């Protein structure tokens, strides 16, 4: 059976997943920035977006990482690397948020439990995307 050649502009499912997650993060970050402005980036404003406490630093984190995920998506190898780095960033943010819940003075992300769960889920999601990109390359499913 002959293999059909894919169109070089076709994205594989891990790349589409990264685009979707990146767009969602960029939209959440934009909403964060609209809710808080850029006053006191690591402050503790009483701003909430979708029930999640936020501050400008979190908004910038979401916008920058969302745009990075979308920009890396056209190239499978680049998306794997970007998703690996983004998983580290979000798992570190979840850890920082968890420590901030324990010691109130160290909560520079202004995180509540919902934010910690969101950052952990996004970190695991980006890790799964990175692993899926590796699997696609190993199985020969490259565009």
KABEL-V435622 format. One record per pair of residues at least 4 apart in sequence whose ideal C-beta (glycine too) atoms are under 8 Angstrom apart, sorted by sequence separation. I is the first residue (numbers start at 1). J is the second residue. D is the distance in Angstrom with one decimal. If there is no record, write none. Layout:
i:I j:J d:D
i:I j:J d:D
This chain:
i:6 j:10 d:5.2
i:11 j:15 d:3.9
i:12 j:16 d:7.3
i:13 j:17 d:6.2
i:14 j:18 d:6.4
i:15 j:19 d:6.5
i:16 j:20 d:6.4
i:17 j:21 d:6.3
i:18 j:22 d:6.0
i:19 j:23 d:6.3
i:20 j:24 d:6.5
i:21 j:25 d:6.3
i:22 j:26 d:6.3
i:23 j:27 d:6.3
i:24 j:28 d:6.3
i:25 j:29 d:6.1
i:26 j:30 d:6.3
i:27 j:31 d:6.5
i:28 j:32 d:6.3
i:29 j:33 d:6.4
i:30 j:34 d:6.3
i:31 j:35 d:6.2
i:32 j:36 d:6.2
i:33 j:37 d:7.2
i:39 j:43 d:7.1
i:48 j:52 d:6.4
i:54 j:58 d:5.0
i:55 j:59 d:7.3
i:56 j:60 d:6.2
i:57 j:61 d:6.4
i:58 j:62 d:6.3
i:59 j:63 d:6.3
i:60 j:64 d:5.9
i:61 j:65 d:6.1
i:62 j:66 d:5.9
i:63 j:67 d:6.3
i:64 j:68 d:6.3
i:65 j:69 d:6.4
i:66 j:70 d:6.6
i:67 j:71 d:6.1
i:68 j:72 d:6.2
i:69 j:73 d:6.8
i:74 j:78 d:7.8
i:75 j:79 d:6.3
i:76 j:80 d:6.5
i:77 j:81 d:6.7
i:78 j:82 d:6.0
i:79 j:83 d:5.9
i:80 j:84 d:6.4
i:81 j:85 d:6.5
i:82 j:86 d:6.0
i:83 j:87 d:6.2
i:84 j:88 d:6.8
i:85 j:89 d:6.5
i:86 j:90 d:6.2
i:87 j:91 d:6.1
i:88 j:92 d:6.1
i:89 j:93 d:6.4
i:90 j:94 d:6.4
i:91 j:95 d:6.5
i:92 j:96 d:6.2
i:93 j:97 d:6.2
i:94 j:98 d:6.4
i:95 j:99 d:6.6
i:96 j:100 d:6.2
i:97 j:101 d:6.7
i:98 j:102 d:7.0
i:99 j:103 d:6.4
i:100 j:104 d:7.5
i:103 j:107 d:7.6
i:107 j:111 d:6.1
i:111 j:115 d:3.9
i:112 j:116 d:7.4
i:113 j:117 d:6.4
i:114 j:118 d:6.3
i:115 j:119 d:6.3
i:116 j:120 d:6.3
i:117 j:121 d:6.2
i:118 j:122 d:6.2
i:119 j:123 d:6.2
i:120 j:124 d:6.4
i:121 j:125 d:6.2
i:122 j:126 d:6.4
i:123 j:127 d:6.5
i:124 j:128 d:6.4
i:125 j:129 d:6.5
i:126 j:130 d:6.5
i:127 j:131 d:6.5
i:128 j:132 d:6.2
i:129 j:133 d:6.5
i:130 j:134 d:6.7
i:131 j:135 d:6.4
i:132 j:136 d:6.4
i:133 j:137 d:6.6
i:134 j:138 d:6.2
i:135 j:139 d:6.1
i:137 j:141 d:7.6
i:11 j:16 d:5.3
i:33 j:38 d:7.1
i:40 j:45 d:7.0
i:48 j:53 d:5.7
i:49 j:54 d:5.3
i:54 j:59 d:6.3
i:74 j:79 d:8.0
i:110 j:115 d:7.9
i:111 j:116 d:5.5
i:136 j:141 d:4.3
i:137 j:142 d:5.9
i:39 j:45 d:7.6
i:47 j:53 d:7.2
i:48 j:54 d:6.8
i:72 j:78 d:4.7
i:73 j:79 d:5.4
i:100 j:106 d:5.3
i:101 j:107 d:7.0
i:109 j:115 d:6.9
i:136 j:142 d:6.6
i:47 j:54 d:5.4
i:72 j:79 d:4.8
i:99 j:106 d:6.1
i:100 j:107 d:3.0
i:11 j:19 d:7.3
i:47 j:55 d:7.1
i:100 j:108 d:6.9
i:111 j:119 d:7.6
i:36 j:45 d:5.3
i:45 j:54 d:7.8
i:72 j:81 d:7.5
i:100 j:109 d:6.2
i:45 j:55 d:5.8
i:69 j:79 d:7.8
i:72 j:82 d:3.7
i:97 j:107 d:7.3
i:100 j:110 d:8.0
i:101 j:111 d:6.9
i:36 j:47 d:4.6
i:44 j:55 d:7.0
i:72 j:83 d:7.7
i:100 j:111 d:5.5
i:101 j:112 d:7.6
i:35 j:47 d:4.4
i:43 j:55 d:5.9
i:96 j:108 d:7.2
i:97 j:109 d:5.3
i:101 j:113 d:6.8
i:35 j:48 d:7.3
i:42 j:55 d:6.5
i:43 j:56 d:7.8
i:69 j:82 d:6.3
i:96 j:109 d:5.9
i:35 j:49 d:5.3
i:41 j:55 d:6.9
i:42 j:56 d:8.0
i:68 j:82 d:5.9
i:69 j:83 d:7.2
i:97 j:111 d:3.3
i:32 j:47 d:7.8
i:40 j:55 d:7.5
i:41 j:56 d:4.5
i:42 j:57 d:5.2
i:96 j:111 d:7.6
i:101 j:116 d:6.9
i:40 j:56 d:7.3
i:41 j:57 d:4.7
i:93 j:109 d:6.4
i:32 j:49 d:5.5
i:39 j:56 d:7.2
i:69 j:86 d:6.2
i:31 j:49 d:4.8
i:36 j:54 d:6.0
i:38 j:56 d:5.1
i:68 j:86 d:6.8
i:97 j:115 d:5.7
i:98 j:116 d:5.4
i:31 j:50 d:7.7
i:35 j:54 d:6.2
i:36 j:55 d:5.7
i:37 j:56 d:6.9
i:41 j:60 d:7.4
i:97 j:116 d:4.1
i:36 j:56 d:5.1
i:28 j:49 d:6.8
i:65 j:86 d:5.4
i:28 j:50 d:7.6
i:32 j:54 d:4.4
i:94 j:116 d:5.3
i:97 j:119 d:6.1
i:32 j:55 d:7.7
i:33 j:56 d:6.3
i:36 j:59 d:6.3
i:94 j:117 d:8.0
i:32 j:56 d:7.4
i:35 j:59 d:7.9
i:65 j:89 d:6.3
i:65 j:90 d:7.5
i:94 j:119 d:4.0
i:32 j:58 d:5.6
i:33 j:59 d:3.9
i:93 j:119 d:4.4
i:94 j:120 d:4.1
i:32 j:59 d:3.1
i:33 j:60 d:7.3
i:31 j:59 d:7.9
i:61 j:89 d:7.6
i:91 j:119 d:7.5
i:29 j:58 d:7.6
i:30 j:59 d:7.4
i:90 j:119 d:5.0
i:91 j:120 d:6.8
i:94 j:123 d:6.0
i:29 j:59 d:4.8
i:32 j:62 d:6.1
i:33 j:63 d:7.0
i:90 j:120 d:7.4
i:93 j:123 d:7.6
i:29 j:60 d:6.9
i:29 j:61 d:7.1
i:61 j:93 d:6.8
i:90 j:122 d:4.6
i:91 j:123 d:3.7
i:29 j:62 d:3.0
i:30 j:63 d:6.3
i:90 j:123 d:3.4
i:91 j:124 d:7.7
i:28 j:62 d:5.0
i:29 j:63 d:3.4
i:89 j:123 d:7.6
i:29 j:64 d:7.6
i:88 j:123 d:7.6
i:26 j:62 d:6.9
i:86 j:122 d:8.0
i:87 j:123 d:4.9
i:90 j:126 d:6.3
i:91 j:127 d:7.9
i:25 j:62 d:4.7
i:26 j:63 d:5.4
i:29 j:66 d:6.1
i:86 j:123 d:7.8
i:87 j:124 d:7.3
i:25 j:63 d:7.5
i:28 j:66 d:7.7
i:87 j:125 d:7.9
i:27 j:66 d:7.6
i:87 j:126 d:3.9
i:25 j:65 d:5.8
i:26 j:66 d:3.3
i:86 j:126 d:4.4
i:87 j:127 d:4.0
i:25 j:66 d:3.2
i:26 j:67 d:5.7
i:24 j:66 d:7.2
i:84 j:126 d:7.6
i:22 j:65 d:7.6
i:23 j:66 d:6.6
i:83 j:126 d:4.5
i:84 j:127 d:7.4
i:87 j:130 d:6.4
i:22 j:66 d:4.4
i:25 j:69 d:7.0
i:26 j:70 d:7.2
i:83 j:127 d:7.2
i:21 j:66 d:7.7
i:22 j:67 d:6.9
i:22 j:68 d:7.3
i:83 j:129 d:4.3
i:84 j:130 d:4.4
i:22 j:69 d:3.2
i:23 j:70 d:6.4
i:83 j:130 d:3.8
i:21 j:69 d:6.1
i:22 j:70 d:3.9
i:81 j:130 d:7.9
i:19 j:69 d:7.3
i:79 j:129 d:7.1
i:80 j:130 d:5.1
i:83 j:133 d:6.7
i:18 j:69 d:4.9
i:19 j:70 d:5.5
i:22 j:73 d:7.2
i:57 j:108 d:6.8
i:58 j:109 d:5.6
i:79 j:130 d:7.9
i:18 j:70 d:7.5
i:57 j:109 d:6.4
i:58 j:110 d:6.8
i:57 j:110 d:7.9
i:58 j:111 d:7.7
i:80 j:133 d:3.7
i:18 j:72 d:7.1
i:19 j:73 d:4.9
i:55 j:109 d:6.9
i:79 j:133 d:5.4
i:80 j:134 d:5.9
i:18 j:73 d:5.0
i:55 j:110 d:4.0
i:54 j:110 d:6.4
i:77 j:133 d:7.5
i:16 j:73 d:7.8
i:53 j:110 d:5.3
i:58 j:115 d:7.3
i:69 j:126 d:7.5
i:76 j:133 d:5.3
i:80 j:137 d:7.6
i:15 j:73 d:4.6
i:53 j:111 d:6.6
i:15 j:74 d:7.3
i:53 j:112 d:4.5
i:52 j:112 d:6.8
i:76 j:136 d:6.3
i:77 j:137 d:7.1
i:15 j:76 d:6.6
i:18 j:79 d:5.5
i:53 j:114 d:7.7
i:54 j:115 d:7.5
i:76 j:137 d:6.1
i:11 j:73 d:6.4
i:14 j:76 d:7.6
i:52 j:114 d:4.9
i:53 j:115 d:6.1
i:11 j:74 d:7.0
i:44 j:107 d:7.2
i:51 j:114 d:6.0
i:52 j:115 d:5.0
i:12 j:76 d:6.7
i:15 j:79 d:5.6
i:18 j:82 d:7.7
i:14 j:79 d:6.9
i:18 j:83 d:6.2
i:45 j:110 d:7.1
i:42 j:108 d:4.4
i:44 j:110 d:5.3
i:52 j:118 d:6.4
i:76 j:142 d:5.9
i:42 j:109 d:7.9
i:43 j:110 d:7.4
i:76 j:143 d:7.0
i:42 j:110 d:7.8
i:25 j:122 d:7.0
i:21 j:122 d:7.1
i:21 j:125 d:6.0
i:21 j:126 d:7.2
i:17 j:125 d:7.9
i:18 j:126 d:7.8
i:21 j:129 d:7.3
i:18 j:129 d:5.1
i:17 j:129 d:5.6
i:14 j:129 d:5.1
i:17 j:132 d:7.4
i:14 j:132 d:3.8
i:15 j:133 d:7.6
i:13 j:132 d:7.3
i:14 j:133 d:4.9
i:12 j:133 d:8.0
i:14 j:136 d:6.1
i:12 j:136 d:5.3
i:12 j:141 d:6.0
i:12 j:142 d:7.8
i:12 j:143 d:6.2
i:11 j:143 d:6.8
i:10 j:143 d:5.0
i:9 j:143 d:7.5
i:8 j:143 d:5.9
i:6 j:142 d:8.0
i:7 j:143 d:7.3
i:6 j:143 d:5.1
